[in-house]
Amino acid sequence: MKILISFFAFLVFTQSHAQKADTIVTMSGSIICSIKEVSPEIIAYTNPNESVIYKIEKGAVAWISFGTGRKEKFNDLKSLANISDPSNWEKVDVASAEYETRGLHKIDVITVKATGTTQYSSANHVQNRAYEKLKKATALLGGNLVYLNTNQAFQSNNVPTGIVKNYRAQISGEVYCSQLIDTAAFRAELTNGRNYTLIIKIGMRLNDADIHNFDLVNNGTSPKKFQVNLPNFTTEKGFAYFSLPAKLLGLGSAHEMIKCRVLRFDQNRIVMAYRKSASIYNFAFIRKGDN
């Protein structure tokens, strides 16, 4: 009799532990867990074989796949564009809620301003130009989402005629990217000691309206070959950085080094970004002969 009771107890134990785990799906990935509570605002869960309860905002969750097979959807899964070139700045996503940045990688915080002082200016027009500047700066930095943490617009009408109005918009945002480069693969690229040449330099000041393309021949930044070396490579919070002579980039003396963030690379091309105060630059290098 004792053996029979023990056997049934073992079955109950194994069945309770054999239950499939729940899965929370967010924009940044999946969380294998056990759901403890689903409230109007949050979802509470525990990790496998743990008792600590974690909470996540429901707004950051796309859906839950329960171990029973039931699926409950909460939000559409946001798909961010892969912005491979700053000219595609219009594809930058603008987020107004902090939970939309969950799982993304914060790059920087930027503030832009726009003004309008003609009779054709309007508050909406000036504010739209500020949004455009913010998205252009985000694309230059290698981001594909900007989270608005401040949005202020000021209006004054001090012109005697009373016709021309003076509008000013100032917007601040946190720049994020959804993917990081493979730092191990980039490190391997550096060990090959390959030579590269700067072929594109673009940038903008945060108060500029447009992205500028620099003339590398006539502005003193004529294309020069340089070799990528491992000692100039560092990583920080998942980002890859490479230090280059400031003179090579037309941003300083030959003895000054500038730490640029690597955005993209392959066997023939490296793209980097650099911010100097209120100016943001984007550089493209192509591989040249290695001898």
C-alpha positions as CSV (number, residue, x, y, z in Angstrom):
1,M,0.0,0.0,0.0
2,K,2.8,2.4,0.9
3,I,4.5,1.6,-2.4
4,L,1.3,2.4,-4.3
5,I,0.8,5.7,-2.5
6,S,4.5,6.6,-3.2
7,F,4.0,5.7,-6.9
8,F,1.0,8.0,-7.3
9,A,2.8,10.8,-5.4
10,F,5.7,10.4,-7.8
11,L,3.3,10.7,-10.8
12,V,1.8,13.9,-9.4
13,F,5.2,15.3,-8.8
14,T,6.5,14.5,-12.3
15,Q,3.3,15.8,-14.0
16,S,3.5,19.1,-12.1
17,H,7.1,19.6,-13.1
18,A,6.6,18.4,-16.7
19,Q,4.2,21.2,-17.4
20,K,5.4,23.4,-20.2
21,A,6.8,26.8,-19.4
22,D,5.1,30.1,-20.5
23,T,6.8,32.4,-23.0
24,I,6.6,36.2,-23.0
25,V,7.4,37.7,-26.4
26,T,8.8,41.3,-26.5
27,M,10.4,43.3,-29.2
28,S,13.9,42.4,-27.9
29,G,13.3,38.6,-27.7
30,S,11.5,35.9,-25.7
31,I,11.4,35.2,-21.9
32,I,10.9,31.6,-20.8
33,C,9.1,31.8,-17.5
34,S,6.1,31.0,-15.4
35,I,3.4,33.6,-15.4
36,K,2.2,34.6,-12.0
37,E,-0.1,37.6,-12.7
38,V,-1.5,39.5,-15.6
39,S,-2.9,42.9,-14.5
40,P,-4.1,45.9,-16.6
41,E,-0.6,47.4,-16.3
42,I,2.0,44.7,-15.6
43,I,2.8,41.1,-16.1
44,A,4.5,39.3,-13.2
45,Y,6.6,36.1,-13.8
46,T,9.3,34.0,-12.3
47,N,12.3,32.5,-14.2
48,P,12.6,28.7,-14.4
49,N,13.5,27.0,-11.0
50,E,13.4,30.4,-9.3
51,S,11.0,32.0,-6.8
52,V,11.9,35.7,-7.4
53,I,9.0,37.6,-9.1
54,Y,9.9,39.9,-11.9
55,K,7.5,42.5,-13.5
56,I,7.4,43.9,-17.0
57,E,5.0,46.6,-18.4
58,K,2.3,45.1,-20.5
59,G,3.0,47.8,-23.1
60,A,6.4,46.2,-23.8
61,V,4.9,42.8,-24.4
62,A,3.6,41.6,-27.8
63,W,2.0,38.4,-26.6
64,I,2.2,35.5,-24.1
65,S,2.3,31.8,-25.2
66,F,1.1,29.9,-22.2
67,G,2.3,26.4,-21.5
68,T,-1.2,25.2,-21.9
69,G,-1.1,26.2,-25.6
70,R,-3.2,29.3,-25.2
71,K,-1.9,32.5,-26.7
72,E,-2.9,36.0,-25.5
73,K,-1.9,39.0,-27.6
74,F,-1.4,42.5,-26.1
75,N,0.4,44.7,-28.7
76,D,1.7,44.5,-32.3
77,L,5.4,43.6,-32.4
78,K,7.2,46.7,-33.5
79,S,9.5,46.2,-36.5
80,L,12.3,48.8,-36.8
81,A,13.9,49.6,-40.1
82,N,17.5,48.7,-40.8
83,I,18.9,52.1,-41.7
84,S,22.1,51.3,-43.7
85,D,22.6,54.9,-44.9
86,P,21.8,58.2,-43.2
87,S,19.9,59.3,-46.4
88,N,17.2,56.9,-45.2
89,W,16.6,59.1,-42.1
90,E,12.8,59.2,-42.8
91,K,12.7,55.5,-41.7
92,V,13.8,56.4,-38.2
93,D,11.0,55.5,-35.7
94,V,9.9,58.1,-33.2
95,A,8.8,56.7,-29.8
96,S,6.8,58.6,-27.2
97,A,6.6,55.9,-24.5
98,E,9.7,54.6,-22.6
99,Y,8.6,51.0,-22.8
100,E,9.2,51.1,-26.6
101,T,12.9,51.3,-25.9
102,R,13.0,48.0,-24.0
103,G,15.6,45.7,-25.4
104,L,17.2,48.4,-27.5
105,H,20.7,49.8,-27.1
106,K,21.0,53.5,-26.1
107,I,23.5,55.5,-28.1
108,D,23.2,59.1,-27.1
109,V,21.0,62.0,-26.1
110,I,20.5,64.9,-28.5
111,T,18.7,68.2,-28.6
112,V,17.7,70.1,-31.7
113,K,16.1,73.5,-32.3
114,A,14.1,75.0,-35.2
115,T,12.9,78.5,-35.7
116,G,10.5,80.3,-38.0
117,T,10.5,84.1,-38.5
118,T,8.5,84.6,-41.7
119,Q,4.8,85.1,-42.4
120,Y,4.8,81.6,-43.8
121,S,6.0,80.0,-40.5
122,S,3.6,78.2,-38.3
123,A,4.0,76.3,-35.0
124,N,3.4,72.9,-36.8
125,H,5.8,73.7,-39.6
126,V,8.6,74.6,-37.2
127,Q,8.0,71.6,-35.0
128,N,8.0,69.3,-38.0
129,R,11.4,70.7,-39.1
130,A,12.7,70.0,-35.6
131,Y,11.5,66.4,-35.8
132,E,13.3,66.1,-39.2
133,K,16.5,67.3,-37.6
134,L,16.2,64.8,-34.8
135,K,15.7,61.9,-37.2
136,K,18.6,63.0,-39.4
137,A,20.9,63.2,-36.4
138,T,19.7,59.8,-35.2
139,A,20.4,58.2,-38.6
140,L,23.9,59.7,-38.6
141,L,24.6,58.2,-35.2
142,G,23.6,54.8,-36.5
143,G,20.2,54.7,-34.6
144,N,16.9,53.6,-35.9
145,L,14.7,54.8,-33.1
146,V,14.5,58.1,-31.1
147,Y,12.6,58.4,-27.8
148,L,11.2,61.8,-27.1
149,N,11.8,62.8,-23.5
150,T,11.2,66.5,-23.9
151,N,9.1,68.4,-26.5
152,Q,8.7,72.2,-26.0
153,A,7.5,74.8,-28.4
154,F,7.7,78.6,-27.8
155,Q,5.8,81.3,-29.7
156,S,6.3,85.0,-29.6
157,N,4.9,87.8,-31.6
158,N,7.0,90.9,-31.1
159,V,7.0,92.2,-34.7
160,P,5.2,95.6,-34.9
161,T,3.2,94.7,-38.0
162,G,1.6,91.8,-36.1
163,I,1.8,89.7,-39.3
164,V,5.1,87.9,-38.9
165,K,5.3,85.5,-35.9
166,N,8.4,84.1,-34.4
167,Y,8.2,80.4,-33.5
168,R,10.8,78.3,-31.8
169,A,10.7,74.5,-31.2
170,Q,13.2,72.6,-29.1
171,I,13.1,68.8,-28.9
172,S,15.3,66.4,-27.0
173,G,15.5,62.7,-27.6
174,E,17.3,59.5,-26.7
175,V,18.9,57.7,-29.7
176,Y,18.6,53.9,-29.8
177,C,19.6,51.1,-32.2
178,S,18.1,47.6,-32.3
179,Q,21.3,45.7,-33.3
180,L,25.0,45.7,-32.4
181,I,27.8,44.6,-34.7
182,D,29.6,41.3,-34.1
183,T,32.6,42.6,-32.2
184,A,34.4,39.3,-32.4
185,A,34.1,39.3,-36.2
186,F,35.3,42.9,-36.3
187,R,38.3,42.0,-34.1
188,A,39.2,39.2,-36.5
189,E,39.1,41.8,-39.3
190,L,41.6,43.9,-37.4
191,T,44.0,41.1,-37.0
192,N,44.4,40.9,-40.7
193,G,46.0,44.3,-40.8
194,R,44.2,45.5,-43.9
195,N,44.4,49.0,-45.4
196,Y,41.4,51.2,-45.8
197,T,40.8,54.7,-47.4
198,L,38.3,57.3,-46.3
199,I,35.9,57.9,-49.2
200,I,32.8,59.5,-47.6
201,K,32.5,62.1,-44.9
202,I,29.0,63.5,-44.1
203,G,27.7,65.3,-41.1
204,M,25.5,68.0,-39.6
205,R,25.4,70.3,-36.7
206,L,22.4,69.8,-34.5
207,N,21.1,73.2,-35.5
208,D,21.6,72.6,-39.2
209,A,18.6,71.7,-41.4
210,D,20.3,69.2,-43.6
211,I,23.1,66.6,-43.7
212,H,26.2,67.9,-45.5
213,N,28.5,66.0,-47.8
214,F,32.1,67.1,-47.3
215,D,34.5,67.5,-50.3
216,L,37.4,65.3,-49.2
217,V,39.7,66.7,-51.9
218,N,39.3,70.4,-51.6
219,N,38.8,70.8,-47.9
220,G,42.1,69.4,-46.8
221,T,40.9,65.9,-46.1
222,S,42.2,64.3,-49.2
223,P,41.8,60.5,-49.1
224,K,44.6,58.7,-47.2
225,K,45.3,55.1,-46.7
226,F,45.5,53.8,-43.2
227,Q,45.8,50.4,-41.6
228,V,43.4,49.0,-39.1
229,N,45.2,47.7,-36.0
230,L,44.0,45.8,-33.0
231,P,45.4,48.2,-30.3
232,N,43.1,50.9,-31.6
233,F,40.0,48.8,-31.0
234,T,37.9,48.9,-27.8
235,T,34.4,47.8,-26.7
236,E,32.0,49.5,-24.3
237,K,28.5,48.4,-23.4
238,G,28.4,46.2,-26.4
239,F,29.5,49.0,-28.8
240,A,32.7,48.7,-30.8
241,Y,35.0,51.7,-31.1
242,F,38.0,52.4,-33.3
243,S,40.5,55.2,-32.7
244,L,41.7,57.2,-35.7
245,P,44.0,60.2,-36.2
246,A,42.0,63.4,-36.1
247,K,43.9,64.8,-39.1
248,L,42.9,61.8,-41.2
249,L,39.2,62.8,-40.7
250,G,39.9,66.6,-41.0
251,L,38.9,67.2,-37.4
252,G,42.2,68.0,-35.6
253,S,46.0,67.6,-35.5
254,A,48.1,64.6,-36.5
255,H,48.8,63.8,-32.8
256,E,45.1,63.8,-31.7
257,M,43.2,60.5,-31.8
258,I,39.4,60.4,-32.2
259,K,37.4,57.4,-30.9
260,C,34.7,56.6,-33.5
261,R,31.9,54.1,-33.0
262,V,31.7,51.3,-35.6
263,L,28.3,51.1,-37.2
264,R,28.7,48.5,-40.0
265,F,31.4,46.6,-41.7
266,D,32.2,43.8,-44.2
267,Q,35.3,42.6,-46.0
268,N,35.5,45.7,-48.1
269,R,33.9,48.5,-46.2
270,I,33.7,50.1,-42.7
271,V,31.2,52.8,-41.6
272,M,31.8,54.7,-38.4
273,A,30.2,57.6,-36.5
274,Y,31.6,60.3,-34.3
275,R,30.0,63.1,-32.3
276,K,32.0,66.3,-31.3
277,S,29.8,68.5,-29.1
278,A,26.9,69.7,-31.4
279,S,28.4,68.2,-34.6
280,I,27.8,64.6,-35.8
281,Y,29.9,62.9,-38.4
282,N,29.6,59.7,-40.4
283,F,32.6,58.2,-42.2
284,A,32.8,55.4,-44.8
285,F,36.1,53.6,-45.6
286,I,36.8,51.1,-48.3
287,R,39.4,48.5,-48.4
288,K,42.5,49.2,-50.5
289,G,45.6,47.2,-51.5
290,D,47.2,45.7,-48.5
291,N,50.8,46.0,-49.7
